[in-house]
Amino acid sequence: MSFSNFDGMQRIVMIAIFSYASLVIFLRVSGKRTLSKLNAFDLVITMAMGTTLATTILNSNVTWVKGITAFLVLIALQYLVAKLTVRLPWFEKIIKSEPQVLFKDGEFKEEAMEKERVPKSAILQAMRSQGLGSMKQVKEVFLESDGSISVIKQYEE
């Protein structure tokens, strides 16, 4: 570890502070959708923003203005995709996957589980996290488009 180039260290500290502050402001202005649960597109944007932040901070060839311009472009893309998915159902189908039924009517849907690579243990864990001790208490289990598992309880009569 070398501290021989203090000017370089000062640049990193200053750019990190300004870049981080800019990103926080942009994310607050862009709305909650930018920080929502991740589908595939959201994950790509989040990773791209992290990479852009790191590159802006550590690469002296990338100016702060170039870094915030990249943030603005990524957030604008996120905003545009979110708007299109709300207004155009066919576009939403391209961006988001459909929820998959993993358990219904007392039986595991083995084909869907295999296709989505979800083991029974993950379904049982989701069931237990809902406070259910038996699959008899479960009506349906879904793999949501964000990768989370939803458990619908049986109605007690």
Z-matrix of the N, CA and C atoms (Angstrom, degrees):
N
C 1 1.447
C 2 1.523 1 107.76
N 3 1.315 2 116.33 1 129.22
C 4 1.453 3 120.34 2 -175.82
C 5 1.518 4 111.01 3 -122.59
N 6 1.316 5 115.04 4 137.36
C 7 1.462 6 120.92 5 176.37
C 8 1.522 7 110.09 6 -114.70
N 9 1.312 8 116.12 7 26.40
C 10 1.458 9 120.12 8 -175.28
C 11 1.529 10 112.83 9 -71.67
N 12 1.313 11 118.35 10 -21.89
C 13 1.461 12 120.73 11 -177.84
C 14 1.522 13 109.33 12 -114.15
N 15 1.343 14 116.36 13 81.62
C 16 1.463 15 120.32 14 -177.24
C 17 1.522 16 111.59 15 -66.50
N 18 1.340 17 117.94 16 -31.82
C 19 1.461 18 120.27 17 177.83
C 20 1.525 19 109.84 18 -60.98
N 21 1.318 20 116.73 19 -39.31
C 22 1.461 21 120.73 20 177.12
C 23 1.520 22 111.69 21 -65.17
N 24 1.333 23 116.08 22 -37.75
C 25 1.470 24 120.37 23 177.73
C 26 1.525 25 110.46 24 -67.48
N 27 1.328 26 117.20 25 -41.17
C 28 1.462 27 120.54 26 178.02
C 29 1.532 28 110.35 27 -61.19
N 30 1.331 29 115.77 28 -42.30
C 31 1.463 30 119.82 29 179.22
C 32 1.521 31 110.25 30 -60.03
N 33 1.323 32 117.06 31 -45.49
C 34 1.465 33 121.02 32 -179.20
C 35 1.524 34 110.48 33 -60.25
N 36 1.322 35 116.75 34 -45.49
C 37 1.466 36 120.23 35 -178.88
C 38 1.528 37 110.35 36 -63.51
N 39 1.324 38 116.79 37 -48.13
C 40 1.475 39 120.16 38 -177.15
C 41 1.534 40 111.15 39 -65.84
N 42 1.318 41 117.48 40 -46.55
C 43 1.468 42 120.72 41 -179.88
C 44 1.520 43 110.07 42 -64.34
N 45 1.330 44 117.94 43 -39.16
C 46 1.467 45 120.79 44 178.65
C 47 1.519 46 110.57 45 -61.28
N 48 1.325 47 116.70 46 -45.13
C 49 1.468 48 120.46 47 -179.69
C 50 1.522 49 110.69 48 -63.26
N 51 1.315 50 117.15 49 -50.17
C 52 1.469 51 120.34 50 -177.84
C 53 1.525 52 112.18 51 -67.72
N 54 1.321 53 117.24 52 -39.38
C 55 1.472 54 120.59 53 179.82
C 56 1.526 55 111.06 54 -66.95
N 57 1.315 56 116.16 55 -44.09
C 58 1.461 57 120.51 56 179.06
C 59 1.527 58 110.33 57 -62.19
N 60 1.329 59 116.37 58 -47.29
C 61 1.465 60 120.27 59 179.16
C 62 1.531 61 110.90 60 -60.51
N 63 1.313 62 116.76 61 -42.06
C 64 1.473 63 120.70 62 178.80
C 65 1.516 64 110.92 63 -62.43
N 66 1.327 65 116.25 64 -45.21
C 67 1.464 66 119.95 65 -179.17
C 68 1.526 67 111.10 66 -62.64
N 69 1.322 68 117.58 67 -43.57
C 70 1.468 69 120.86 68 178.78
C 71 1.527 70 110.42 69 -61.02
N 72 1.320 71 116.85 70 -44.69
C 73 1.479 72 120.41 71 178.86
C 74 1.523 73 110.48 72 -62.56
N 75 1.322 74 117.32 73 -47.02
C 76 1.468 75 120.55 74 -179.73
C 77 1.523 76 111.49 75 -60.65
N 78 1.320 77 117.02 76 -41.74
C 79 1.465 78 120.24 77 -179.89
C 80 1.523 79 111.49 78 -66.95
N 81 1.318 80 117.86 79 -38.16
C 82 1.469 81 120.99 80 177.38
C 83 1.527 82 110.58 81 -66.10
N 84 1.322 83 117.48 82 -42.15
C 85 1.460 84 121.40 83 -179.11
C 86 1.528 85 110.86 84 -69.17
N 87 1.320 86 117.06 85 -36.46
C 88 1.467 87 120.37 86 -175.58
C 89 1.522 88 113.24 87 -72.75
N 90 1.318 89 118.39 88 -16.19
C 91 1.459 90 120.70 89 174.00
C 92 1.509 91 113.79 90 101.05
N 93 1.324 92 113.77 91 172.77
C 94 1.465 93 121.81 92 -174.83
C 95 1.516 94 112.72 93 -66.53
N 96 1.304 95 118.30 94 -28.36
C 97 1.461 96 121.78 95 -176.64
C 98 1.522 97 111.64 96 -59.59
N 99 1.342 98 116.21 97 -34.01
C 100 1.458 99 119.94 98 -179.41
C 101 1.521 100 111.38 99 -63.65
N 102 1.332 101 117.09 100 -28.06
C 103 1.457 102 121.27 101 -177.23
C 104 1.519 103 112.47 102 -108.31
N 105 1.329 104 117.00 103 19.16
C 106 1.463 105 120.18 104 -175.98
C 107 1.522 106 111.56 105 -72.13
N 108 1.330 107 115.10 106 174.38
C 109 1.465 108 119.35 107 174.50
C 110 1.518 109 108.25 108 -54.43
N 111 1.282 110 115.16 109 146.34
C 112 1.451 111 119.91 110 -169.61
C 113 1.521 112 114.46 111 -86.39
N 114 1.333 113 115.93 112 125.40
C 115 1.452 114 120.62 113 161.66
C 116 1.528 115 104.97 114 -100.82
N 117 1.294 116 118.36 115 -173.82
C 118 1.468 117 120.72 116 -174.43
C 119 1.527 118 111.80 117 -59.49
N 120 1.334 119 117.08 118 -44.94
C 121 1.463 120 119.69 119 -178.50
C 122 1.525 121 110.96 120 -65.97
N 123 1.331 122 117.26 121 -42.70
C 124 1.463 123 121.20 122 179.03
C 125 1.525 124 111.04 123 -60.06
N 126 1.326 125 116.40 124 -40.45
C 127 1.454 126 121.10 125 179.38
C 128 1.526 127 110.64 126 -63.28
N 129 1.321 128 117.27 127 -43.44
C 130 1.463 129 121.16 128 179.17
C 131 1.528 130 110.46 129 -61.60
N 132 1.330 131 116.83 130 -45.19
C 133 1.462 132 120.68 131 179.93
C 134 1.530 133 110.42 132 -63.59
N 135 1.329 134 116.94 133 -43.87
C 136 1.462 135 120.61 134 -179.78
C 137 1.526 136 110.96 135 -61.68
N 138 1.318 137 116.67 136 -43.74
C 139 1.461 138 120.15 137 178.83
C 140 1.529 139 110.49 138 -65.74
N 141 1.328 140 116.85 139 -40.31
C 142 1.460 141 120.64 140 179.63
C 143 1.534 142 110.81 141 -64.10
N 144 1.333 143 116.56 142 -38.87
C 145 1.471 144 119.18 143 178.10
C 146 1.527 145 111.07 144 -65.87
N 147 1.323 146 116.89 145 -41.14
C 148 1.460 147 120.28 146 177.86
C 149 1.516 148 111.70 147 -63.24
N 150 1.312 149 116.51 148 -42.39
C 151 1.457 150 121.10 149 178.28
C 152 1.524 151 110.56 150 -65.18
N 153 1.326 152 116.06 151 -41.83
C 154 1.466 153 120.49 152 178.78
C 155 1.523 154 110.80 153 -62.87
N 156 1.324 155 116.55 154 -42.96
C 157 1.470 156 120.48 155 178.29
C 158 1.528 157 110.48 156 -60.55
N 159 1.317 158 116.66 157 -48.14
C 160 1.464 159 120.55 158 -179.27
C 161 1.529 160 111.47 159 -63.11
N 162 1.316 161 116.65 160 -42.57
C 163 1.462 162 120.58 161 -179.87
C 164 1.524 163 110.82 162 -64.85
N 165 1.324 164 116.50 163 -42.61
C 166 1.464 165 120.60 164 179.89
C 167 1.528 166 110.70 165 -62.35
N 168 1.322 167 116.15 166 -40.37
C 169 1.464 168 120.30 167 -178.40
C 170 1.530 169 111.80 168 -71.44
N 171 1.317 170 117.32 169 -44.54
C 172 1.461 171 120.90 170 -169.62
C 173 1.526 172 116.22 171 -95.56
N 174 1.314 173 117.43 172 -21.92
C 175 1.461 174 119.87 173 -176.46
C 176 1.526 175 109.44 174 -99.16
N 177 1.311 176 116.47 175 111.55
C 178 1.471 177 120.20 176 -176.82
C 179 1.528 178 112.37 177 -68.40
N 180 1.328 179 118.02 178 -14.08
C 181 1.467 180 120.76 179 176.65
C 182 1.523 181 112.26 180 -79.44
N 183 1.335 182 116.97 181 -12.16
C 184 1.460 183 121.52 182 179.18
C 185 1.529 184 108.06 183 -103.82
N 186 1.320 185 116.15 184 115.71
C 187 1.461 186 120.01 185 -179.26
C 188 1.523 187 110.17 186 -78.12
N 189 1.325 188 114.91 187 162.38
C 190 1.463 189 121.26 188 177.51
C 191 1.529 190 110.11 189 -59.49
N 192 1.327 191 117.51 190 -39.17
C 193 1.475 192 121.18 191 -179.81
C 194 1.531 193 110.22 192 -64.59
N 195 1.310 194 117.33 193 -40.55
C 196 1.471 195 120.13 194 176.76
C 197 1.521 196 110.09 195 -64.43
N 198 1.310 197 117.67 196 -40.10
C 199 1.462 198 121.38 197 179.36
C 200 1.515 199 112.45 198 -63.71
N 201 1.342 200 117.30 199 -46.97
C 202 1.467 201 118.29 200 -179.96
C 203 1.518 202 111.47 201 -70.62
N 204 1.325 203 117.15 202 -27.92
C 205 1.472 204 119.52 203 174.39
C 206 1.529 205 109.57 204 -64.68
N 207 1.312 206 116.36 205 -41.75
C 208 1.472 207 119.81 206 177.39
C 209 1.524 208 110.51 207 -63.26
N 210 1.351 209 117.87 208 -42.21
C 211 1.473 210 120.66 209 175.76
C 212 1.523 211 110.82 210 -57.15
N 213 1.325 212 115.53 211 -46.78
C 214 1.472 213 120.00 212 -178.42
C 215 1.529 214 111.65 213 -61.53
N 216 1.319 215 116.67 214 -40.68
C 217 1.470 216 120.23 215 179.03
C 218 1.527 217 110.07 216 -65.13
N 219 1.325 218 117.78 217 -45.07
C 220 1.467 219 120.89 218 179.97
C 221 1.523 220 111.55 219 -63.49
N 222 1.317 221 117.31 220 -43.04
C 223 1.465 222 120.43 221 179.31
C 224 1.520 223 110.75 222 -67.98
N 225 1.333 224 117.28 223 -37.28
C 226 1.467 225 120.51 224 176.49
C 227 1.532 226 110.53 225 -63.52
N 228 1.328 227 116.97 226 -40.59
C 229 1.464 228 120.17 227 176.23
C 230 1.522 229 111.29 228 -62.50
N 231 1.334 230 116.44 229 -43.47
C 232 1.463 231 120.78 230 177.83
C 233 1.526 232 110.36 231 -60.11
N 234 1.317 233 116.79 232 -43.97
C 235 1.463 234 122.34 233 179.84
C 236 1.529 235 110.22 234 -62.88
N 237 1.328 236 116.29 235 -46.11
C 238 1.465 237 121.11 236 -179.59
C 239 1.528 238 111.36 237 -62.08
N 240 1.317 239 116.89 238 -45.69
C 241 1.469 240 120.53 239 179.68
C 242 1.525 241 110.21 240 -63.61
N 243 1.338 242 117.40 241 -41.78
C 244 1.465 243 120.74 242 178.55
C 245 1.529 244 110.51 243 -61.49
N 246 1.322 245 117.45 244 -44.17
C 247 1.474 246 121.33 245 178.39
C 248 1.530 247 110.92 246 -62.16
N 249 1.316 248 116.55 247 -44.38
C 250 1.464 249 120.26 248 -178.71
C 251 1.523 250 111.77 249 -65.90
N 252 1.339 251 117.47 250 -37.21
C 253 1.465 252 118.90 251 -180.00
C 254 1.522 253 111.57 252 -68.57
N 255 1.324 254 117.22 253 -28.74
C 256 1.464 255 120.60 254 177.79
C 257 1.534 256 110.65 255 -75.48
N 258 1.316 257 116.48 256 -38.83
C 259 1.474 258 121.09 257 -173.64
C 260 1.532 259 114.83 258 -89.65
N 261 1.323 260 116.49 259 -26.27
C 262 1.461 261 119.98 260 -175.04
C 263 1.535 262 110.21 261 -123.87
N 264 1.332 263 117.81 262 102.22
C 265 1.475 264 119.85 263 -178.73
C 266 1.530 265 113.83 264 -56.15
N 267 1.320 266 118.15 265 -36.51
C 268 1.459 267 120.48 266 -179.55
C 269 1.533 268 110.67 267 -66.24
N 270 1.323 269 116.73 268 -33.45
C 271 1.458 270 120.65 269 178.68
C 272 1.532 271 110.63 270 -70.64
N 273 1.332 272 115.96 271 -38.31
C 274 1.461 273 120.03 272 177.85
C 275 1.527 274 110.78 273 -60.89
N 276 1.341 275 116.84 274 -37.12
C 277 1.462 276 120.24 275 179.30
C 278 1.531 277 111.95 276 -65.37
N 279 1.340 278 115.94 277 -28.83
C 280 1.471 279 119.94 278 177.63
C 281 1.527 280 109.96 279 -73.06
N 282 1.322 281 116.66 280 -41.57
C 283 1.461 282 121.85 281 -174.32
C 284 1.524 283 112.96 282 -81.41
N 285 1.327 284 116.88 283 -42.78
C 286 1.464 285 120.81 284 -175.20
C 287 1.516 286 111.09 285 -111.82
N 288 1.307 287 115.33 286 143.65
C 289 1.466 288 119.62 287 175.73
C 290 1.523 289 109.22 288 -84.95
N 291 1.295 290 115.79 289 159.47
C 292 1.465 291 121.70 290 177.53
C 293 1.522 292 109.48 291 -81.31
N 294 1.330 293 117.41 292 145.67
C 295 1.471 294 118.85 293 173.26
C 296 1.530 295 110.15 294 -61.09
N 297 1.326 296 116.55 295 145.85
C 298 1.464 297 122.18 296 -179.90
C 299 1.527 298 109.58 297 -113.22
N 300 1.322 299 116.22 298 136.09
C 301 1.458 300 121.27 299 175.19
C 302 1.528 301 107.49 300 -79.81
N 303 1.336 302 115.77 301 123.99
C 304 1.458 303 121.28 302 -179.72
C 305 1.528 304 112.66 303 -105.85
N 306 1.335 305 116.30 304 -21.79
C 307 1.461 306 121.88 305 -179.37
C 308 1.519 307 107.18 306 -151.06
N 309 1.331 308 116.14 307 132.89
C 310 1.466 309 120.02 308 179.23
C 311 1.520 310 108.47 309 -160.81
N 312 1.342 311 114.95 310 143.77
C 313 1.464 312 121.35 311 176.70
C 314 1.527 313 112.44 312 53.58
N 315 1.326 314 115.99 313 40.41
C 316 1.456 315 120.44 314 174.93
C 317 1.512 316 115.54 315 78.50
N 318 1.329 317 118.43 316 9.02
C 319 1.466 318 118.53 317 179.96
C 320 1.523 319 112.01 318 -136.70
N 321 1.314 320 113.63 319 143.79
C 322 1.452 321 120.63 320 175.21
C 323 1.518 322 109.11 321 -73.50
N 324 1.315 323 116.77 322 139.24
C 325 1.467 324 122.05 323 177.73
C 326 1.534 325 107.23 324 -92.71
N 327 1.330 326 114.08 325 84.72
C 328 1.465 327 121.81 326 -172.33
C 329 1.530 328 112.61 327 -57.05
N 330 1.317 329 117.52 328 -39.81
C 331 1.466 330 120.76 329 -178.07
C 332 1.531 331 110.69 330 -64.16
N 333 1.325 332 116.57 331 -44.83
C 334 1.473 333 120.92 332 178.67
C 335 1.530 334 110.20 333 -66.35
N 336 1.328 335 116.67 334 -40.33
C 337 1.464 336 120.58 335 179.71
C 338 1.530 337 110.76 336 -62.31
N 339 1.319 338 116.04 337 -41.73
C 340 1.463 339 120.00 338 179.37
C 341 1.524 340 110.71 339 -67.63
N 342 1.334 341 115.86 340 -44.88
C 343 1.468 342 120.57 341 -179.91
C 344 1.522 343 111.19 342 -59.74
N 345 1.332 344 117.58 343 -41.55
C 346 1.456 345 122.51 344 -177.13
C 347 1.527 346 112.95 345 -90.63
N 348 1.346 347 117.14 346 -2.04
C 349 1.465 348 123.55 347 179.21
C 350 1.534 349 111.72 348 58.66
N 351 1.331 350 115.40 349 47.92
C 352 1.467 351 121.63 350 178.09
C 353 1.522 352 108.15 351 -113.29
N 354 1.329 353 117.29 352 116.00
C 355 1.465 354 119.55 353 178.06
C 356 1.531 355 111.23 354 -78.68
N 357 1.329 356 115.76 355 159.06
C 358 1.472 357 120.50 356 177.35
C 359 1.522 358 110.77 357 -56.59
N 360 1.311 359 116.97 358 -35.60
C 361 1.466 360 120.08 359 -178.64
C 362 1.529 361 112.02 360 -58.84
N 363 1.326 362 118.30 361 -34.70
C 364 1.470 363 121.42 362 178.44
C 365 1.526 364 110.59 363 -69.18
N 366 1.316 365 116.37 364 -37.96
C 367 1.472 366 120.69 365 177.76
C 368 1.519 367 109.46 366 -67.62
N 369 1.328 368 117.20 367 -43.88
C 370 1.457 369 120.90 368 179.28
C 371 1.532 370 111.31 369 -63.73
N 372 1.312 371 116.83 370 -37.50
C 373 1.466 372 120.68 371 177.16
C 374 1.529 373 110.66 372 -64.33
N 375 1.339 374 117.37 373 -43.53
C 376 1.465 375 121.04 374 178.01
C 377 1.527 376 110.48 375 -62.27
N 378 1.321 377 115.89 376 -39.80
C 379 1.461 378 120.92 377 178.42
C 380 1.536 379 110.09 378 -62.37
N 381 1.328 380 116.71 379 -47.70
C 382 1.459 381 120.61 380 179.84
C 383 1.522 382 111.77 381 -63.04
N 384 1.333 383 117.14 382 -36.35
C 385 1.470 384 119.66 383 -179.94
C 386 1.521 385 111.58 384 -67.32
N 387 1.324 386 116.62 385 -17.87
C 388 1.468 387 121.59 386 175.24
C 389 1.534 388 111.19 387 -90.46
N 390 1.321 389 116.85 388 3.07
C 391 1.456 390 121.39 389 178.84
C 392 1.518 391 113.84 390 81.38
N 393 1.320 392 116.75 391 20.32
C 394 1.462 393 121.42 392 -178.89
C 395 1.524 394 109.31 393 -101.57
N 396 1.321 395 115.69 394 134.96
C 397 1.456 396 120.44 395 -176.67
C 398 1.512 397 114.83 396 -102.25
N 399 1.329 398 116.54 397 -7.93
C 400 1.462 399 120.09 398 -175.71
C 401 1.520 400 109.69 399 -147.85
N 402 1.316 401 115.79 400 146.08
C 403 1.468 402 120.07 401 177.15
C 404 1.525 403 111.09 402 -65.94
N 405 1.333 404 117.64 403 -16.92
C 406 1.463 405 120.94 404 176.48
C 407 1.530 406 110.99 405 -66.32
N 408 1.323 407 116.53 406 -20.33
C 409 1.462 408 121.74 407 178.36
C 410 1.528 409 112.46 408 -86.60
N 411 1.333 410 116.68 409 -2.99
C 412 1.465 411 121.92 410 -174.78
C 413 1.523 412 110.39 411 -106.10
N 414 1.330 413 115.34 412 129.62
C 415 1.461 414 120.23 413 175.79
C 416 1.527 415 110.21 414 -87.21
N 417 1.352 416 115.47 415 -52.52
C 418 1.462 417 120.38 416 -179.69
C 419 1.520 418 110.02 417 -147.14
N 420 1.340 419 115.34 418 155.77
C 421 1.456 420 122.46 419 173.58
C 422 1.529 421 107.03 420 -131.39
N 423 1.339 422 115.00 421 133.08
C 424 1.459 423 121.01 422 -179.09
C 425 1.522 424 110.59 423 -121.98
N 426 1.327 425 116.31 424 143.89
C 427 1.451 426 122.13 425 165.18
C 428 1.516 427 105.34 426 -94.32
N 429 1.327 428 116.80 427 113.77
C 430 1.457 429 121.74 428 -176.06
C 431 1.524 430 110.90 429 -78.33
N 432 1.326 431 116.29 430 166.26
C 433 1.459 432 120.70 431 -176.82
C 434 1.524 433 112.72 432 -65.71
N 435 1.345 434 117.85 433 -19.59
C 436 1.464 435 120.61 434 177.34
C 437 1.524 436 112.41 435 -91.31
N 438 1.340 437 117.34 436 2.60
C 439 1.457 438 121.72 437 178.24
C 440 1.519 439 114.61 438 93.98
N 441 1.336 440 117.24 439 -6.72
C 442 1.461 441 119.60 440 177.91
C 443 1.528 442 110.13 441 -79.03
N 444 1.321 443 115.65 442 159.57
C 445 1.465 444 120.89 443 179.98
C 446 1.523 445 108.10 444 -110.71
N 447 1.337 446 116.26 445 124.20
C 448 1.463 447 122.60 446 178.50
C 449 1.511 448 109.79 447 -104.78
N 450 1.329 449 115.44 448 136.48
C 451 1.460 450 121.90 449 -179.94
C 452 1.528 451 108.02 450 -115.53
N 453 1.341 452 116.16 451 125.08
C 454 1.466 453 122.14 452 175.89
C 455 1.521 454 107.44 453 -102.06
N 456 1.319 455 115.62 454 122.61
C 457 1.466 456 120.91 455 -177.33
C 458 1.518 457 110.94 456 -76.99
N 459 1.333 458 114.88 457 151.79
C 460 1.468 459 121.50 458 171.86
C 461 1.518 460 108.63 459 -68.71
N 462 1.300 461 116.34 460 143.37
C 463 1.461 462 119.47 461 174.15
C 464 1.506 463 108.34 462 -81.63
N 465 1.312 464 115.56 463 134.39
C 466 1.462 465 119.52 464 177.73
C 467 1.522 466 108.89 465 -89.06
N 468 1.301 467 116.35 466 131.12
C 469 1.457 468 120.53 467 -178.37
C 470 1.502 469 111.60 468 -105.82
